[in-house]
């Protein structure tokens, strides 16, 4: 239960160890997941991960002001190898895109986290975009977001895919260690 963990780089790193992943692309309030309602669900005979997501989302969606803040998604990791193969092809496309037009998930600089589907779609050809959309519907099996995060910035529902990504070269001047990023499986299987 940690902020910013629903990044493609994180879930891809864990894909061979887990089948499902619940995470947030943004910060969550200090309480994190709704453990009061979710602990009984975790230990029930019929584990319902969607219910865990719903419990957490509903907890924050009922709040007011800056406390009404939550992004949460449920990821099926079983198709991430297929996604990586597609994205490896997509990343070879030679397209210049305006990074500032992409939904970001951090409200202050360096931004670090951008919407995975929106970014990847902008790099894609039409046929790649269709394949990406179909695959993401199988991978992101639950996603919800409050309209704003800490009243700092808006989450555009159209561009909220439930997964984030780091975009190489966007924050080098702010001291982000891209050398470390290059040891991640996602970088080596997709971007390199």
Order of alpha helices (4+ residues) and beta strands (2+ residues): alpha-beta-alpha-alpha-beta-alpha-beta-alpha-alpha-beta-beta-beta-beta-alpha
